[in-house]
Amino acid sequence: MRISDKRCSSSLLLGSVRVPLKGLAAAVALAVVATTGPATADGPDHGPVAEPAQQTEPGYGDSEGHEPGLDPTPERAPTSEVSWLSFPGGVFAVDSLGHTVRYRACDSDTGRVADPNMRVAAGVASGAVVVGGVAYRYRVPLVGRSGGTLEVIGRHRPPVELTGVVVTSPQPPTDPVAGARLFPLSGQLARVVADASLNPSGVTVRDLSGRYGDQQIAVNGSLRPKAASVIKLWILVELLRRVDCGQASLDDGVLVTPEDVVGGTGQLQFETFPQVVTLHRLARYLIKYSDNVAANVLITYLGGFAPVNALIDSMNQRSTILARRMLDSAAAQRGEENYTSPDDVVSLLGAVWDGEILTPASRDLMIGFMREQTLNTKIPAALPPGVPVAHKTGDLPDASHDVGYYLIPGTETAVAFLTAGPMATGDETVRRMARTVYDFLVTPVDGAVEE
């Protein structure tokens, strides 16, 4: 599923081929990928600091300027080792290098499944697997924004044919020529990153408006610091995905007990417990106040770390993991940390915006919560008053992040600013990166092109 109008709705800006199945082989053994590992939250922590990654390429296409009137032939978007097919109510993930797939939708989750007979040719992965008596026959391009197909055949029911858009990280630009106009920004951001001697930093920026051809750029986009409270975005998306599936209602209540209370950021810790708190309030507080109690309660409600990590795996986000609760110092001492990367954050934000993982209603709700963020010392503090943003922060003694959306009408953009190292200097680095992006976006396009 994809929202037809990619440019964010005014409510957000102003406020709040059929594939026959024949000769299917016998069931293929499951090869479930582990969904546990290192994790983190807002609060005291003193783990090792991630090393800076190599600077990534700014994107696809030609970065040089062109003479007026010329229409250069765009480069063919390169294939990716991993892609996922977005269809109403679910995803089908493909790893063409590892020859694995994963179906995750409202009705079931196969886990990560080995398909040793996967065929990869002409930029398309195709094959068939059988899991639990259900057959999945797929044809998924490895080029983002292409169309893919999946046929699901279960016992005693007619085949279900699913089609949708293919998602890669990054998505190729829709207009490489327009996308080239964004490339100078990567040079400006690289200078900010180079100046941050105390803070290994990474930044990924994706145009969502079409002004820059939906281009994505990154500097150290694979940097993998502790996620801090940025991991709460994945917790929220998994909750809203269940709401979209009809498996939960935000009006449902959850019993919160005194044992659930932790410190750090948030408002629930100051209330009296036990009490029943609605999922809506937990979800809102999770983002608005970066509430650690809400995060831990929702992790328990969702069934622990595994469902959130299944969401992450289904979108092929290899740098991100949830492995401990907020303010779990014992887990931190065992070296268990939450991690993410700028590229993974923008992969999530882009999928939410484009309607590839949530319905329009849930997307709008999530961005609305992000607009209410009360921790505004980074992105908002770096911009002129009144610039519309929706964002989520993350803070630890050795990490400082801010990620989200610039909602400037006609120039909507997804951003992820992540740093490791001392928080105080990391805060300033985030602000410098945030202002650099803003200044570039508000510069007339003609003036932003390098000659």
SESEVO-765988 format. One record per residue (C-alpha): residue number from 1; z, y, x; residue in three letters. Coordinates in nm, 2 decimals, padded with zeros to 4 digits, m for minus. Layout:
REM SESEVO-765988
[site NUM,[Z,Y,X],'ALA'];
...
***
This chain:
REM SESEVO-765988
[site 1,[00.00,00.00,00.00],'MET'];
[site 2,[m00.08,00.34,00.12],'ARG'];
[site 3,[m00.02,00.68,m00.03],'ILE'];
[site 4,[m00.35,00.85,m00.11],'SER'];
[site 5,[m00.23,01.19,m00.02],'ASP'];
[site 6,[m00.09,01.17,00.33],'LYS'];
[site 7,[00.01,01.53,00.33],'ARG'];
[site 8,[00.37,01.54,00.21],'CYS'];
[site 9,[00.42,01.63,m00.15],'SER'];
[site 10,[00.53,01.98,m00.25],'SER'];
[site 11,[00.87,01.85,m00.37],'SER'];
[site 12,[00.94,01.75,m00.01],'LEU'];
[site 13,[00.81,02.06,00.14],'LEU'];
[site 14,[01.00,02.30,m00.09],'LEU'];
[site 15,[01.31,02.10,m00.15],'GLY'];
[site 16,[01.51,01.85,m00.20],'SER'];
[site 17,[m01.24,m01.00,00.07],'VAL'];
[site 18,[m01.13,m01.28,m00.05],'ARG'];
[site 19,[m01.08,m01.56,00.21],'VAL'];
[site 20,[m01.12,m01.92,00.08],'PRO'];
[site 21,[m00.87,m02.18,00.20],'LEU'];
[site 22,[m01.04,m02.50,00.31],'LYS'];
[site 23,[m00.94,m02.78,00.54],'GLY'];
[site 24,[m00.60,m02.63,00.61],'LEU'];
[site 25,[m00.42,m02.81,00.89],'ALA'];
[site 26,[m00.07,m02.96,00.86],'ALA'];
[site 27,[00.23,m02.74,00.86],'ALA'];
[site 28,[00.29,m02.55,01.18],'VAL'];
[site 29,[00.63,m02.56,01.33],'ALA'];
[site 30,[00.84,m02.25,01.31],'LEU'];
[site 31,[00.92,m02.06,01.62],'ALA'];
[site 32,[01.17,m01.81,01.51],'VAL'];
[site 33,[01.23,m01.52,01.74],'VAL'];
[site 34,[01.59,m01.43,01.80],'ALA'];
[site 35,[01.70,m01.13,01.60],'THR'];
[site 36,[02.02,m01.05,01.79],'THR'];
[site 37,[02.08,m00.86,02.11],'GLY'];
[site 38,[02.22,m00.54,02.25],'PRO'];
[site 39,[02.34,m00.23,02.00],'ALA'];
[site 40,[02.53,00.12,01.95],'THR'];
[site 41,[02.66,00.40,01.73],'ALA'];
[site 42,[02.80,00.75,01.74],'ASP'];
[site 43,[03.12,00.73,01.94],'GLY'];
[site 44,[03.27,00.67,02.28],'PRO'];
[site 45,[03.05,00.45,02.50],'ASP'];
[site 46,[02.99,00.41,02.87],'HIS'];
[site 47,[02.72,00.15,02.92],'GLY'];
[site 48,[02.44,00.16,03.18],'PRO'];
[site 49,[02.18,00.43,03.14],'VAL'];
[site 50,[01.81,00.33,03.08],'ALA'];
[site 51,[01.57,00.41,03.36],'GLU'];
[site 52,[01.28,00.64,03.28],'PRO'];
[site 53,[00.96,00.48,03.18],'ALA'];
[site 54,[00.61,00.55,03.31],'GLN'];
[site 55,[00.44,00.84,03.14],'GLN'];
[site 56,[00.22,00.70,02.86],'THR'];
[site 57,[m00.13,00.80,02.78],'GLU'];
[site 58,[m00.15,01.09,02.54],'PRO'];
[site 59,[m00.38,00.90,02.29],'GLY'];
[site 60,[m00.72,00.77,02.22],'TYR'];
[site 61,[m01.05,00.96,02.26],'GLY'];
[site 62,[m01.19,01.23,02.48],'ASP'];
[site 63,[m00.93,01.49,02.60],'SER'];
[site 64,[m01.20,01.73,02.72],'GLU'];
[site 65,[m01.32,02.03,02.52],'GLY'];
[site 66,[m01.67,02.02,02.38],'HIS'];
[site 67,[m01.94,02.28,02.33],'GLU'];
[site 68,[m01.96,02.42,01.97],'PRO'];
[site 69,[m02.20,02.22,01.75],'GLY'];
[site 70,[m02.18,01.90,01.95],'LEU'];
[site 71,[m02.08,01.59,01.77],'ASP'];
[site 72,[m01.98,01.34,02.05],'PRO'];
[site 73,[m01.96,00.98,01.95],'THR'];
[site 74,[m01.59,00.88,01.92],'PRO'];
[site 75,[m01.47,00.61,02.14],'GLU'];
[site 76,[m01.41,00.28,01.96],'ARG'];
[site 77,[m01.04,00.25,01.90],'ALA'];
[site 78,[m00.90,m00.01,02.13],'PRO'];
[site 79,[m00.75,m00.33,02.00],'THR'];
[site 80,[m00.38,m00.40,02.01],'SER'];
[site 81,[m00.19,m00.71,02.10],'GLU'];
[site 82,[00.02,m00.66,01.79],'VAL'];
[site 83,[m00.06,m00.53,01.44],'SER'];
[site 84,[00.07,m00.57,01.09],'TRP'];
[site 85,[m00.09,m00.58,00.76],'LEU'];
[site 86,[00.07,m00.36,00.50],'SER'];
[site 87,[00.03,m00.47,00.13],'PHE'];
[site 88,[00.23,m00.39,m00.18],'PRO'];
[site 89,[00.58,m00.53,m00.14],'GLY'];
[site 90,[00.55,m00.66,00.21],'GLY'];
[site 91,[00.40,m00.70,00.55],'VAL'];
[site 92,[00.22,m00.96,00.76],'PHE'];
[site 93,[00.27,m00.92,01.13],'ALA'];
[site 94,[00.04,m01.06,01.40],'VAL'];
[site 95,[00.10,m01.10,01.77],'ASP'];
[site 96,[m00.24,m01.20,01.91],'SER'];
[site 97,[m00.11,m01.25,02.27],'LEU'];
[site 98,[00.19,m01.47,02.17],'GLY'];
[site 99,[m00.01,m01.63,01.88],'HIS'];
[site 100,[00.26,m01.58,01.63],'THR'];
[site 101,[00.27,m01.43,01.28],'VAL'];
[site 102,[00.54,m01.33,01.03],'ARG'];
[site 103,[00.52,m01.28,00.65],'TYR'];
[site 104,[00.80,m01.07,00.51],'ARG'];
[site 105,[00.78,m00.96,00.15],'ALA'];
[site 106,[00.99,m00.94,m00.17],'CYS'];
[site 107,[00.95,m01.31,m00.24],'ASP'];
[site 108,[01.02,m01.46,00.11],'SER'];
[site 109,[01.04,m01.42,00.48],'ASP'];
[site 110,[00.88,m01.69,00.70],'THR'];
[site 111,[01.05,m01.57,01.02],'GLY'];
[site 112,[00.83,m01.55,01.33],'ARG'];
[site 113,[00.59,m01.85,01.31],'VAL'];
[site 114,[00.37,m02.00,01.59],'ALA'];
[site 115,[00.00,m02.04,01.52],'ASP'];
[site 116,[m00.14,m02.20,01.83],'PRO'];
[site 117,[m00.48,m02.22,01.66],'ASN'];
[site 118,[m00.51,m01.85,01.60],'MET'];
[site 119,[m00.86,m01.73,01.66],'ARG'];
[site 120,[m00.90,m01.39,01.83],'VAL'];
[site 121,[m01.25,m01.26,01.84],'ALA'];
[site 122,[m01.43,m00.92,01.80],'ALA'];
[site 123,[m01.10,m00.74,01.76],'GLY'];
[site 124,[m00.98,m00.96,01.47],'VAL'];
[site 125,[m00.70,m01.23,01.45],'ALA'];
[site 126,[m00.75,m01.50,01.20],'SER'];
[site 127,[m00.59,m01.83,01.12],'GLY'];
[site 128,[m00.37,m02.02,00.88],'ALA'];
[site 129,[m00.01,m02.15,00.88],'VAL'];
[site 130,[00.20,m02.35,00.63],'VAL'];
[site 131,[00.56,m02.27,00.59],'VAL'];
[site 132,[00.79,m02.43,00.34],'GLY'];
[site 133,[00.50,m02.57,00.14],'GLY'];
[site 134,[00.33,m02.23,00.12],'VAL'];
[site 135,[00.00,m02.17,00.30],'ALA'];
[site 136,[m00.09,m01.83,00.45],'TYR'];
[site 137,[m00.45,m01.77,00.55],'ARG'];
[site 138,[m00.51,m01.44,00.72],'TYR'];
[site 139,[m00.78,m01.22,00.87],'ARG'];
[site 140,[m00.61,m00.92,01.04],'VAL'];
[site 141,[m00.80,m00.67,01.26],'PRO'];
[site 142,[m00.62,m00.56,01.57],'LEU'];
[site 143,[m00.74,m00.20,01.52],'VAL'];
[site 144,[m00.52,00.03,01.32],'GLY'];
[site 145,[m00.63,00.18,00.99],'ARG'];
[site 146,[m00.87,m00.12,00.93],'SER'];
[site 147,[m00.86,m00.34,00.63],'GLY'];
[site 148,[m00.71,m00.68,00.65],'GLY'];
[site 149,[m00.67,m00.98,00.41],'THR'];
[site 150,[m00.41,m01.24,00.34],'LEU'];
[site 151,[m00.43,m01.53,00.10],'GLU'];
[site 152,[m00.10,m01.69,m00.01],'VAL'];
[site 153,[m00.11,m02.04,m00.18],'ILE'];
[site 154,[00.20,m02.19,m00.31],'GLY'];
[site 155,[00.27,m02.51,m00.50],'ARG'];
[site 156,[00.20,m02.51,m00.87],'HIS'];
[site 157,[00.08,m02.15,m00.87],'ARG'];
[site 158,[m00.26,m01.98,m00.83],'PRO'];
[site 159,[m00.35,m01.83,m00.50],'PRO'];
[site 160,[m00.25,m01.47,m00.44],'VAL'];
[site 161,[m00.50,m01.25,m00.26],'GLU'];
[site 162,[m00.35,m00.95,m00.07],'LEU'];
[site 163,[m00.54,m00.67,00.10],'THR'];
[site 164,[m00.41,m00.37,00.28],'GLY'];
[site 165,[m00.43,m00.14,00.58],'VAL'];
[site 166,[m00.36,m00.25,00.93],'VAL'];
[site 167,[m00.09,m00.07,01.13],'VAL'];
[site 168,[m00.07,m00.06,01.51],'THR'];
[site 169,[00.15,00.15,01.74],'SER'];
[site 170,[00.00,00.39,01.79],'PRO'];
[site 171,[m00.24,00.42,01.50],'GLN'];
[site 172,[m00.58,00.54,01.63],'PRO'];
[site 173,[m00.67,00.90,01.53],'PRO'];
[site 174,[m00.89,00.95,01.23],'THR'];
[site 175,[m01.08,01.22,01.41],'ASP'];
[site 176,[m01.08,01.19,01.80],'PRO'];
[site 177,[m01.24,01.53,01.84],'VAL'];
[site 178,[m00.97,01.70,01.64],'ALA'];
[site 179,[m00.71,01.48,01.81],'GLY'];
[site 180,[m00.81,01.60,02.15],'ALA'];
[site 181,[m00.67,01.94,02.06],'ARG'];
[site 182,[m00.33,01.79,02.07],'LEU'];
[site 183,[m00.35,01.66,02.42],'PHE'];
[site 184,[m00.24,01.99,02.60],'PRO'];
[site 185,[00.09,01.94,02.43],'LEU'];
[site 186,[00.16,01.63,02.63],'SER'];
[site 187,[00.12,01.83,02.95],'GLY'];
[site 188,[00.37,02.09,02.83],'GLN'];
[site 189,[00.62,01.82,02.72],'LEU'];
[site 190,[00.58,01.64,03.06],'ALA'];
[site 191,[00.70,01.95,03.23],'ARG'];
[site 192,[01.01,01.97,03.02],'VAL'];
[site 193,[01.08,01.60,03.09],'VAL'];
[site 194,[01.03,01.65,03.46],'ALA'];
[site 195,[01.27,01.94,03.46],'ASP'];
[site 196,[01.55,01.72,03.30],'ALA'];
[site 197,[01.67,01.58,03.62],'SER'];
[site 198,[02.00,01.46,03.48],'LEU'];
[site 199,[01.85,01.31,03.16],'ASN'];
[site 200,[01.57,01.05,03.16],'PRO'];
[site 201,[01.38,01.16,02.85],'SER'];
[site 202,[01.10,01.04,02.63],'GLY'];
[site 203,[00.91,01.21,02.35],'VAL'];
[site 204,[00.65,01.09,02.10],'THR'];
[site 205,[00.46,01.31,01.86],'VAL'];
[site 206,[00.23,01.21,01.57],'ARG'];
[site 207,[00.02,01.45,01.36],'ASP'];
[site 208,[00.06,01.36,00.99],'LEU'];
[site 209,[m00.14,01.65,00.85],'SER'];
[site 210,[m00.49,01.57,00.97],'GLY'];
[site 211,[m00.50,01.90,01.15],'ARG'];
[site 212,[m00.51,01.72,01.48],'TYR'];
[site 213,[m00.69,01.41,01.35],'GLY'];
[site 214,[m00.37,01.22,01.30],'ASP'];
[site 215,[m00.34,01.19,01.68],'GLN'];
[site 216,[m00.03,01.06,01.86],'GLN'];
[site 217,[00.08,01.16,02.20],'ILE'];
[site 218,[00.37,01.05,02.41],'ALA'];
[site 219,[00.55,01.12,02.74],'VAL'];
[site 220,[00.77,00.83,02.84],'ASN'];
[site 221,[00.72,00.69,02.49],'GLY'];
[site 222,[00.85,00.35,02.59],'SER'];
[site 223,[01.18,00.49,02.73],'LEU'];
[site 224,[01.45,00.26,02.59],'ARG'];
[site 225,[01.79,00.44,02.58],'PRO'];
[site 226,[02.08,00.35,02.35],'LYS'];
[site 227,[01.98,00.42,02.00],'ALA'];
[site 228,[02.31,00.58,01.89],'ALA'];
[site 229,[02.29,00.68,01.52],'SER'];
[site 230,[01.91,00.69,01.52],'VAL'];
[site 231,[01.94,00.31,01.44],'ILE'];
[site 232,[02.07,00.42,01.09],'LYS'];
[site 233,[01.71,00.50,00.99],'LEU'];
[site 234,[01.63,00.13,01.00],'TRP'];
[site 235,[01.94,00.04,00.80],'ILE'];
[site 236,[01.83,00.29,00.53],'LEU'];
[site 237,[01.47,00.16,00.52],'VAL'];
[site 238,[01.59,m00.20,00.48],'GLU'];
[site 239,[01.81,m00.10,00.19],'LEU'];
[site 240,[01.53,00.10,00.02],'LEU'];
[site 241,[01.29,m00.18,00.07],'ARG'];
[site 242,[01.52,m00.40,m00.13],'ARG'];
[site 243,[01.54,m00.14,m00.40],'VAL'];
[site 244,[01.16,m00.13,m00.41],'ASP'];
[site 245,[01.16,m00.51,m00.45],'CYS'];
[site 246,[01.41,m00.49,m00.74],'GLY'];
[site 247,[01.67,m00.68,m00.54],'GLN'];
[site 248,[01.92,m00.39,m00.55],'ALA'];
[site 249,[01.98,m00.07,m00.74],'SER'];
[site 250,[02.12,00.25,m00.58],'LEU'];
[site 251,[02.36,00.26,m00.88],'ASP'];
[site 252,[02.52,m00.06,m00.77],'ASP'];
[site 253,[02.87,m00.02,m00.63],'GLY'];
[site 254,[03.02,m00.17,m00.31],'VAL'];
[site 255,[03.39,m00.22,m00.25],'LEU'];
[site 256,[03.50,m00.03,00.06],'VAL'];
[site 257,[03.84,m00.12,00.20],'THR'];
[site 258,[04.07,00.04,00.45],'PRO'];
[site 259,[03.95,m00.22,00.71],'GLU'];
[site 260,[03.60,m00.07,00.68],'ASP'];
[site 261,[03.72,00.27,00.80],'VAL'];
[site 262,[03.62,00.39,01.15],'VAL'];
[site 263,[03.61,00.73,01.31],'GLY'];
[site 264,[03.33,00.93,01.47],'GLY'];
[site 265,[03.09,01.11,01.25],'THR'];
[site 266,[03.11,01.09,00.87],'GLY'];
[site 267,[03.30,01.19,00.56],'GLN'];
[site 268,[03.41,00.86,00.41],'LEU'];
[site 269,[03.68,00.81,00.67],'GLN'];
[site 270,[03.88,01.10,00.50],'PHE'];
[site 271,[03.88,00.94,00.16],'GLU'];
[site 272,[04.14,00.70,00.01],'THR'];
[site 273,[04.05,00.33,00.00],'PHE'];
[site 274,[04.00,00.07,m00.15],'PRO'];
[site 275,[03.74,00.22,m00.38],'GLN'];
[site 276,[03.39,00.13,m00.51],'VAL'];
[site 277,[03.12,00.35,m00.36],'VAL'];
[site 278,[02.76,00.34,m00.49],'THR'];
[site 279,[02.47,00.24,m00.27],'LEU'];
[site 280,[02.32,00.58,m00.34],'HIS'];
[site 281,[02.62,00.77,m00.19],'ARG'];
[site 282,[02.64,00.53,00.10],'LEU'];
[site 283,[02.27,00.58,00.18],'ALA'];
[site 284,[02.30,00.95,00.14],'ARG'];
[site 285,[02.61,00.98,00.36],'TYR'];
[site 286,[02.45,00.75,00.62],'LEU'];
[site 287,[02.20,01.02,00.69],'ILE'];
[site 288,[02.34,01.35,00.57],'LYS'];
[site 289,[02.67,01.31,00.76],'TYR'];
[site 290,[02.56,01.02,01.00],'SER'];
[site 291,[02.85,00.84,00.84],'ASP'];
[site 292,[02.97,00.55,01.05],'ASN'];
[site 293,[03.17,00.39,00.76],'VAL'];
[site 294,[02.86,00.39,00.54],'ALA'];
[site 295,[02.66,00.23,00.82],'ALA'];
[site 296,[02.90,m00.05,00.87],'ASN'];
[site 297,[02.95,m00.12,00.50],'VAL'];
[site 298,[02.57,m00.12,00.45],'LEU'];
[site 299,[02.52,m00.36,00.74],'ILE'];
[site 300,[02.76,m00.60,00.57],'THR'];
[site 301,[02.60,m00.55,00.23],'TYR'];
[site 302,[02.25,m00.63,00.38],'LEU'];
[site 303,[02.38,m00.95,00.53],'GLY'];
[site 304,[02.45,m00.85,00.89],'GLY'];
[site 305,[02.22,m00.76,01.18],'PHE'];
[site 306,[01.95,m01.02,01.11],'ALA'];
[site 307,[01.79,m00.85,00.80],'PRO'];
[site 308,[01.76,m00.52,00.98],'VAL'];
[site 309,[01.62,m00.69,01.29],'ASN'];
[site 310,[01.38,m00.88,01.07],'ALA'];
[site 311,[01.25,m00.55,00.94],'LEU'];
[site 312,[01.21,m00.43,01.30],'ILE'];
[site 313,[01.03,m00.75,01.41],'ASP'];
[site 314,[00.80,m00.74,01.11],'SER'];
[site 315,[00.67,m00.40,01.22],'MET'];
[site 316,[00.63,m00.53,01.58],'ASN'];
[site 317,[00.88,m00.27,01.72],'GLN'];
[site 318,[00.97,m00.44,02.04],'ARG'];
[site 319,[01.21,m00.18,02.19],'SER'];
[site 320,[01.44,m00.16,01.89],'THR'];
[site 321,[01.74,m00.38,01.81],'ILE'];
[site 322,[02.06,m00.36,01.61],'LEU'];
[site 323,[02.33,m00.58,01.76],'ALA'];
[site 324,[02.67,m00.42,01.69],'ARG'];
[site 325,[02.84,m00.20,01.44],'ARG'];
[site 326,[02.93,00.16,01.48],'MET'];
[site 327,[03.22,00.22,01.71],'LEU'];
[site 328,[03.27,m00.14,01.80],'ASP'];
[site 329,[03.42,m00.09,02.14],'SER'];
[site 330,[03.48,m00.46,02.20],'ALA'];
[site 331,[03.11,m00.53,02.15],'ALA'];
[site 332,[03.02,m00.24,02.38],'ALA'];
[site 333,[03.24,m00.38,02.65],'GLN'];
[site 334,[03.05,m00.71,02.61],'ARG'];
[site 335,[02.73,m00.51,02.68],'GLY'];
[site 336,[02.60,m00.53,02.33],'GLU'];
[site 337,[02.40,m00.22,02.25],'GLU'];
[site 338,[02.16,m00.08,01.99],'ASN'];
[site 339,[01.84,00.04,02.16],'TYR'];
[site 340,[01.51,00.21,02.05],'THR'];
[site 341,[01.23,00.41,02.20],'SER'];
[site 342,[01.04,00.72,02.10],'PRO'];
[site 343,[00.73,00.51,02.02],'ASP'];
[site 344,[00.93,00.28,01.79],'ASP'];
[site 345,[01.09,00.57,01.61],'VAL'];
[site 346,[00.75,00.74,01.54],'VAL'];
[site 347,[00.61,00.40,01.44],'SER'];
[site 348,[00.88,00.38,01.17],'LEU'];
[site 349,[00.85,00.74,01.06],'LEU'];
[site 350,[00.47,00.71,01.04],'GLY'];
[site 351,[00.50,00.39,00.83],'ALA'];
[site 352,[00.74,00.56,00.59],'VAL'];
[site 353,[00.53,00.87,00.56],'TRP'];
[site 354,[00.21,00.68,00.50],'ASP'];
[site 355,[00.37,00.46,00.23],'GLY'];
[site 356,[00.32,00.14,00.44],'GLU'];
[site 357,[00.67,00.01,00.42],'ILE'];
[site 358,[00.83,00.20,00.12],'LEU'];
[site 359,[00.71,00.31,m00.22],'THR'];
[site 360,[00.65,00.68,m00.27],'PRO'];
[site 361,[00.98,00.72,m00.46],'ALA'];
[site 362,[01.18,00.57,m00.18],'SER'];
[site 363,[00.99,00.76,00.08],'ARG'];
[site 364,[01.07,01.08,m00.09],'ASP'];
[site 365,[01.43,00.99,m00.13],'LEU'];
[site 366,[01.47,00.90,00.24],'MET'];
[site 367,[01.30,01.22,00.36],'ILE'];
[site 368,[01.52,01.41,00.11],'GLY'];
[site 369,[01.83,01.27,00.27],'PHE'];
[site 370,[01.70,01.37,00.61],'MET'];
[site 371,[01.64,01.72,00.49],'ARG'];
[site 372,[02.02,01.74,00.41],'GLU'];
[site 373,[02.12,01.65,00.76],'GLN'];
[site 374,[02.44,01.85,00.85],'THR'];
[site 375,[02.43,01.79,01.23],'LEU'];
[site 376,[02.19,02.07,01.32],'ASN'];
[site 377,[02.26,02.16,01.68],'THR'];
[site 378,[01.93,02.02,01.82],'LYS'];
[site 379,[01.59,02.04,01.64],'ILE'];
[site 380,[01.69,02.30,01.38],'PRO'];
[site 381,[01.88,02.51,01.64],'ALA'];
[site 382,[01.57,02.53,01.85],'ALA'];
[site 383,[01.35,02.66,01.58],'LEU'];
[site 384,[01.33,02.99,01.39],'PRO'];
[site 385,[01.56,03.00,01.08],'PRO'];
[site 386,[01.40,02.85,00.77],'GLY'];
[site 387,[01.15,02.62,00.94],'VAL'];
[site 388,[01.15,02.31,00.72],'PRO'];
[site 389,[01.26,01.99,00.90],'VAL'];
[site 390,[01.39,01.65,00.80],'ALA'];
[site 391,[01.57,01.48,01.08],'HIS'];
[site 392,[01.83,01.23,01.22],'LYS'];
[site 393,[02.04,01.28,01.52],'THR'];
[site 394,[02.20,01.04,01.76],'GLY'];
[site 395,[02.49,01.12,02.00],'ASP'];
[site 396,[02.68,00.92,02.26],'LEU'];
[site 397,[02.85,01.04,02.59],'PRO'];
[site 398,[02.53,00.91,02.76],'ASP'];
[site 399,[02.26,00.97,02.50],'ALA'];
[site 400,[02.13,01.26,02.29],'SER'];
[site 401,[01.85,01.23,02.04],'HIS'];
[site 402,[01.69,01.40,01.75],'ASP'];
[site 403,[01.40,01.25,01.55],'VAL'];
[site 404,[01.23,01.33,01.22],'GLY'];
[site 405,[00.96,01.54,01.06],'TYR'];
[site 406,[00.85,01.90,01.10],'TYR'];
[site 407,[00.75,01.98,00.74],'LEU'];
[site 408,[00.55,02.30,00.82],'ILE'];
[site 409,[00.29,02.31,00.54],'PRO'];
[site 410,[m00.05,02.20,00.67],'GLY'];
[site 411,[00.10,02.09,01.01],'THR'];
[site 412,[00.34,01.81,00.91],'GLU'];
[site 413,[00.44,01.61,01.22],'THR'];
[site 414,[00.66,01.32,01.32],'ALA'];
[site 415,[00.86,01.36,01.63],'VAL'];
[site 416,[01.11,01.16,01.84],'ALA'];
[site 417,[01.31,01.32,02.12],'PHE'];
[site 418,[01.53,01.07,02.31],'LEU'];
[site 419,[01.74,01.12,02.62],'THR'];
[site 420,[01.98,00.92,02.83],'ALA'];
[site 421,[02.24,01.07,03.06],'GLY'];
[site 422,[02.50,01.33,02.99],'PRO'];
[site 423,[02.50,01.44,02.63],'MET'];
[site 424,[02.55,01.81,02.69],'ALA'];
[site 425,[02.24,01.85,02.91],'THR'];
[site 426,[02.06,01.60,02.69],'GLY'];
[site 427,[02.12,01.83,02.39],'ASP'];
[site 428,[01.95,02.11,02.58],'GLU'];
[site 429,[01.66,01.89,02.68],'THR'];
[site 430,[01.61,01.79,02.32],'VAL'];
[site 431,[01.61,02.15,02.21],'ARG'];
[site 432,[01.35,02.24,02.48],'ARG'];
[site 433,[01.12,01.96,02.37],'MET'];
[site 434,[01.17,02.06,02.00],'ALA'];
[site 435,[01.08,02.42,02.07],'ARG'];
[site 436,[00.78,02.32,02.28],'THR'];
[site 437,[00.64,02.12,02.00],'VAL'];
[site 438,[00.70,02.40,01.75],'TYR'];
[site 439,[00.54,02.67,01.96],'ASP'];
[site 440,[00.23,02.45,02.00],'PHE'];
[site 441,[00.21,02.37,01.63],'LEU'];
[site 442,[00.22,02.73,01.52],'VAL'];
[site 443,[m00.04,02.84,01.78],'THR'];
[site 444,[m00.38,02.88,01.62],'PRO'];
[site 445,[m00.58,02.56,01.69],'VAL'];
[site 446,[m00.85,02.75,01.88],'ASP'];
[site 447,[m00.59,02.90,02.11],'GLY'];
[site 448,[m00.44,02.56,02.18],'ALA'];
[site 449,[m00.74,02.40,02.33],'VAL'];
[site 450,[m00.77,02.38,02.70],'GLU'];
[site 451,[m01.10,02.50,02.83],'GLU'];
***
